[in-house]
Amino acid sequence: MAEADQLLLLDLLPSPFAARVRIALAEKGLNYESREEDLSNKSPLLLKMNPVHKQIPVLIHNGRPICESMVIVQYIDQVWNHKSPLLPSDPYRRAHARFWADYIDKKIYPIGRMLWASKGEVKEASKKDLIECFKILEGELGDKPYFGGESFGYIDLALIPFYSFFYTFETLGNFSVVVEFPKLMDWAQRCLLKESVSKSLCDQRNVYEAVLEIRKKLGAE
Amino acid sequence: MANAEVVLLDFWPSPFGMRVRIALAEKGIKYEYKEEDLQNKSALLLQMNPVHKKIPVLIHNGKPVAESLIAVQYIDEAWKDKAPLLPSDPYLRAQAKFWADFVDKKIYALGRKIWATKGEEQEAAKKEFIESLKLMEGKLGEKPYFGGESFGYVDVVLVPFYSWFYAYEVFGNFSIEAECPKLIQWAKRCSEKESVLKSLPDHKKVHGFVLELKKRLGIE
């Protein structure tokens, strides 16, 4: 590994996927340049570095791109394995961590988006589904301080960026996370005590503003 | 790692199940194959995958691993002394995972649209399906396998869909070989491997299964 590692993150402040990478980089104590993308006007660099999906986040390490948030997180964990391991070393526990990160990917963002982007019956159904997902996640957390056990890890990292969306879900979905899911809220507050998390997450209000903009464009207002 | 007890809950036409069969065969792991009836899921399946209630589920010493890509990675890590599927270099690993994710996002969903829809929706699916396969062909380049000189993770992830190509072609009325000859060459090369040969069902059987499925779902 070269002494002067060049790290560039094609970024988007309100994106939970980009937040995951920001947290991972912070956990490892890495210096990097963050470049904010405008998704309505994607940079030539983004289109060159992620021609397949044209999405953020993209981590460019010494000129080479890595795409897809959890692939990037695993890459960071493998390359900078000297501190703050994000995945456990045991194969079964790794599989367990990947399973729950995959569950979060398949459910929270798409269902959450459905909730804030739609109206009427579709919105109600999405709210029901999202609440079900939070119940399942709370069940998985149990009495552990973190999803991974005693320390912040892969699953925690995969989920905590969605804390920035809680205000949006609550306001548009008309429910309270702290009332319905106190354990999850406790867990989120615990994660927020970590500097790597608090510095990486987008403010809940800013996410709400961004979502309102998208709703306007979609005609959901 | 001893091959103490390995069980696979599976469904013969599932490309996701095939991935796990191939990985187990590559590592020479003996296991018990349990065919699930997806219309009447076993108590064991519901117990071992309560979250998704889907196959494949790999059960190793009583502990379940669900989701095909996760199971294949688990197999690669738990039996790391033989036939490595993922490269050890972090960048190459990330590339392999990216393309496996691409296959998951595109190939299955588009393939399903090809046999389950008609008209404009089907045409759009066919177009995007071929584009996706061409993208993978480009990624393969002149290499014998996606893994390079040897069969690897992306090969395991993609090759099961080869058993579904005939069904896609019949229902979609097009030829995948005409559009992606290099990919078909690659698929045939993979099919010469015993691990793949033993894991993929006959493509006419798959076609028959899709016919039955369409009838059951009330799709023309």
Interface residues (C-beta under 8 A of the other chain):
Chain A: V52 H61 R64 I66 C67 E68 V71 I72 Q74 Y75 Q78 V79 P91 Y92 R94 A95 R98 F99 D102 Y103 I136
Chain B: V51 H60 K63 V65 A66 E67 I70 A71 Q73 Y74 E77 A78 P90 Y91 R93 A94 K97 F98 D101 F102 L135
